[in-house]
Amino acid sequence: MRRPIIFLLAWATLVRAEAPAPPTREVSVIVTKEGYYPRQITVFEGERIKFYVTATVEEPDCLIVQGQKVFLAANKGKITEAEAVFDQPGTFAFYCPASKHDGKITVLKKAEKQGWRMPASGSAGWVPKEYD
């Protein structure tokens, strides 16, 4: 009698298994007197982006990401962090209205699986390992 119960519990656990978490990309941004470093960031749609922000200047600064709920303070000697997921390809701005610094995030469309076919060059090309 115990075996069917154990089997049912194991099966219920497998059925309720959640979809795998999206891959995470960590991005560090440094605020200088000239602006953000880097000013351009490229990611893939669906990735979870973890931002780390700090500053090299004494004046407080910030980083706001367009279309996301990301507002980070940038203070010298301190690191702040936040996460965001970009579900759509496109270009998104990040900026600070106080200092007028700005940059952009380019979100590339996730490569779609296609039938197996070797290109004429003989190289299969590059696709992030998370999307295999």
C-alpha positions in Angstrom: 0.0 0.0 0.0 2.9 2.4 0.7 4.4 2.1 -2.8 1.4 3.7 -4.7 1.4 6.6 -2.3 5.2 7.2 -2.7 4.8 6.9 -6.5 1.9 9.4 -6.5 3.9 11.9 -4.3 6.9 11.6 -6.7 4.7 12.0 -9.7 2.9 15.1 -8.3 6.3 16.7 -7.6 7.4 16.2 -11.2 4.1 17.6 -12.6 4.4 20.7 -10.5 8.1 21.3 -11.4 8.5 24.9 -12.4 10.0 26.2 -15.6 13.8 26.7 -15.3 14.8 30.2 -14.2 16.1 32.5 -17.0 19.8 32.8 -17.3 21.4 35.6 -15.3 23.9 38.1 -16.7 25.7 40.4 -14.3 26.5 43.9 -15.4 28.7 46.4 -13.5 28.2 50.1 -14.2 30.6 52.7 -12.9 29.6 56.4 -12.7 32.5 58.8 -13.4 32.5 62.5 -14.0 32.4 61.8 -17.8 29.4 59.5 -17.5 28.6 55.8 -17.3 31.1 53.1 -18.0 30.1 51.2 -20.0 27.6 53.4 -21.9 26.4 50.6 -24.0 25.2 47.2 -22.8 24.0 44.3 -24.9 21.9 41.4 -23.6 19.5 38.8 -24.9 15.7 38.9 -24.4 14.5 36.8 -21.5 17.8 37.1 -19.6 17.7 38.2 -16.0 20.1 41.1 -15.7 21.7 41.9 -12.3 23.0 45.4 -12.2 25.8 46.5 -9.9 26.4 50.2 -9.7 29.0 52.3 -8.0 30.7 55.7 -8.5 34.2 57.2 -8.6 32.9 60.8 -7.8 31.9 62.3 -4.5 28.6 63.8 -5.8 25.7 61.4 -5.5 24.4 60.0 -8.8 21.9 57.4 -9.9 20.9 54.9 -12.6 17.4 54.6 -13.8 16.4 52.0 -16.5 13.7 52.8 -19.0 10.7 50.5 -18.9 12.0 48.7 -15.8 11.5 49.2 -12.0 15.2 49.9 -11.6 16.4 53.0 -9.6 19.9 52.7 -8.1 21.8 55.2 -6.1 25.5 55.6 -7.2 27.7 56.6 -4.3 31.5 56.5 -4.1 32.7 53.4 -2.2 29.3 51.7 -2.1 27.7 49.2 -4.5 24.0 49.0 -5.1 22.3 46.3 -7.0 19.0 45.5 -8.7 17.6 42.9 -11.2 15.5 43.2 -14.3 14.2 41.0 -17.1 13.9 42.4 -20.6 11.1 40.4 -22.3 11.1 42.3 -25.6 14.0 43.0 -28.0 14.8 46.7 -28.6 16.8 49.6 -27.2 16.3 50.9 -23.7 17.8 54.0 -22.1 19.5 54.2 -18.7 20.1 57.6 -17.3 20.3 60.0 -14.3 18.1 63.1 -14.6 20.3 65.0 -12.1 23.6 64.6 -13.8 22.3 64.2 -17.4 24.4 61.0 -17.8 22.9 58.5 -20.2 23.5 55.1 -21.9 21.7 52.4 -23.7 20.8 48.7 -23.4 20.4 46.8 -26.6 18.2 43.7 -26.1 18.8 41.1 -28.9 16.1 38.7 -30.0 16.6 35.2 -28.6 17.8 32.8 -31.3 15.1 30.4 -32.3 15.8 26.7 -32.8 15.8 25.7 -36.4 16.2 22.4 -38.2 19.7 21.1 -38.2 21.6 22.3 -41.2 25.4 23.1 -41.4 26.1 26.5 -43.0 28.2 26.7 -46.1 31.1 28.1 -44.0 31.2 24.8 -42.0 30.8 26.7 -38.8 27.7 26.2 -36.7 27.9 29.8 -35.4 27.7 31.0 -31.8 24.6 30.8 -29.6 24.7 31.3 -25.8 24.9 27.9 -24.0 21.8 28.8 -22.0 19.8 28.6 -25.2 20.9 25.2 -26.5 
